Amino acid sequence: MKKRVVVFALILFLLITGCSNNKETKLSNIKNVSINISNVSSSGATILIKDTNKNPYKYEEWYEIEAKINNKWVKVNPIIKDYGFNLVKYNVNENNEVKFIIDWEWLYGKLEPGNYRLLKRVNNKYIGVEFNIEK
């Protein structure tokens, strides 16, 4: 019985400490998948994902933005509490690409000058692309 209580307490501790909002997201190197960013402004950007796999992944609208603070990636807090993304998944086109025109102002507001990265989820892994907002 004592072992079960200790194991339960340890699992609970790991769950609580592992769910910190400031935990840095680890990116994956996903074979034959690349991500690029263009048309960056303080309120949005264009994301282009290229997937040359024989069976390409499907891509969702979900994204998250992190800011680089003291050489660590920290999640940018949304300006609204209750939000969500459409559950639609997109296929790559005939050029093996999928493009997202992202307006993050509704979710994060206009970003202040600094270093950021945008994350996209791919099959329960994360890819990201860094960008700067200039003064």
Number of C-alpha atoms within 10 A of each C-alpha: 6 7 8 9 10 11 12 12 12 12 11 12 11 11 11 10 10 11 9 9 11 14 13 12 15 11 14 13 11 13 9 11 17 16 19 14 19 12 9 15 16 19 17 19 18 15 20 16 19 19 23 16 11 8 7 15 16 15 20 18 16 15 14 17 22 21 22 15 12 7 8 12 19 19 20 18 16 16 12 10 8 7 9 9 9 8 10 10 11 14 14 17 11 7 9 15 17 18 17 15 14 14 16 19 14 13 19 18 16 15 20 14 11 14 17 23 21 20 21 23 18 16 11 7 14 17 20 24 16 16 18 16 15 12 7
